Every structure is written in structure tokens, then in C-alpha cells.
Amino acid sequence: MLERKTWNEFRGAGLLWFINMLLHVFGWAVVVVVEDDGSVSECYPARTNFRGFSDKDQAEGYLAISQWVADNASTLLEESK
């Protein structure tokens, strides 16, 4: 099964942060351009000199992804059967 999701949901779940945390090791990032109205107008891979995130961003990322896992644990378990 494949269920299309929005970039806002992907970002809100902490998954963009998580992917970028991994990509930063190699000098890459996924850039999502968010407009003033909250809509995503563009998404692209980019080279970066960033290597990680601030302590605040790290804490917010771990909280977001932990909350998403907590909210979706039963679904993830069912889907893995």
C-alpha cells in the first residue's frame, strides 16, 4: 500500500529533520521551501556545509518524531505483520 502524504505532515512528524540529520554527515540536505501561508512551493536536494543542528532544533526534532511514533505505534505494528 502507498498513501500519499503532505510535506507539512512529513515535516511535522520530525521526519525531514531526521533525514537531514543523516544527510548532513555527507554534506547534503533536503530543502523544503515553505511560503508565508504554510504551503510548500518547492523541494530539492542541496549541498550544505551544515553538520547537524542546534541543541534547540535537536530537542524539537526528537520530540516531534517521538510523538509521531507514540501516536502511530499501533498502526506501525499492524502494518508490519
C-alpha positions as CSV (number, residue, x, y, z in Angstrom):
1,M,0.0,0.0,0.0
2,L,1.1,3.5,-0.7
3,E,-0.5,6.5,0.9
4,R,0.4,10.0,-0.3
5,K,1.2,12.4,2.5
6,T,1.9,16.2,2.5
7,W,5.2,17.8,3.1
8,N,3.7,19.6,6.1
9,E,2.9,16.2,7.7
10,F,6.4,14.9,6.9
11,R,7.9,18.0,8.5
12,G,5.5,17.9,11.5
13,A,6.4,14.3,12.2
14,G,10.1,15.2,12.5
15,L,11.0,13.1,9.5
16,L,12.5,15.9,7.5
17,W,14.7,16.8,10.4
18,F,15.7,13.2,10.9
19,I,16.6,12.7,7.2
20,N,18.5,15.9,7.1
21,M,20.4,14.9,10.3
22,L,21.6,11.8,8.4
23,L,22.3,13.7,5.2
24,H,24.3,16.4,7.0
25,V,27.0,13.8,7.7
26,F,27.7,13.7,3.9
27,G,27.2,17.5,3.3
28,W,23.7,17.1,1.8
29,A,20.2,18.3,2.8
30,V,16.7,18.1,1.6
31,V,15.4,21.7,1.3
32,V,11.7,22.4,1.6
33,V,10.6,26.0,0.8
34,V,7.6,27.0,2.9
35,E,5.7,30.1,1.9
36,D,4.2,32.6,4.3
37,D,0.8,30.8,4.1
38,G,2.4,27.5,5.1
39,S,2.2,25.9,1.7
40,V,5.3,24.1,0.2
41,S,6.3,25.6,-3.1
42,E,9.5,23.7,-3.8
43,C,11.6,20.8,-2.5
44,Y,15.1,19.9,-3.7
45,P,18.3,18.2,-2.6
46,A,21.2,20.6,-1.9
47,R,24.9,20.5,-0.8
48,T,25.5,22.2,2.5
49,N,28.3,22.9,4.9
50,F,25.9,22.4,7.9
51,R,26.8,19.4,10.0
52,G,24.0,18.9,12.5
53,F,21.5,21.2,14.2
54,S,21.4,23.4,17.2
55,D,20.5,21.9,20.6
56,K,17.0,23.5,20.4
57,D,16.4,22.1,16.9
58,Q,17.7,18.6,18.0
59,A,15.3,18.7,21.1
60,E,12.4,19.7,18.9
61,G,13.2,17.1,16.3
62,Y,13.4,14.3,18.8
63,L,10.2,15.4,20.5
64,A,8.3,15.5,17.2
65,I,9.5,12.2,16.0
66,S,8.9,10.6,19.4
67,Q,5.3,11.9,19.5
68,W,4.7,10.7,15.9
69,V,5.9,7.2,16.8
70,A,3.8,7.2,20.0
71,D,0.7,8.3,18.0
72,N,1.2,5.7,15.3
73,A,2.7,2.8,17.1
74,S,-0.4,0.5,16.8
75,T,-0.6,1.3,13.1
76,L,3.1,0.6,12.5
77,L,2.8,-2.7,14.4
78,E,-0.3,-3.8,12.3
79,E,1.4,-2.8,9.1
80,S,4.5,-4.9,9.9
81,K,2.5,-8.1,10.2
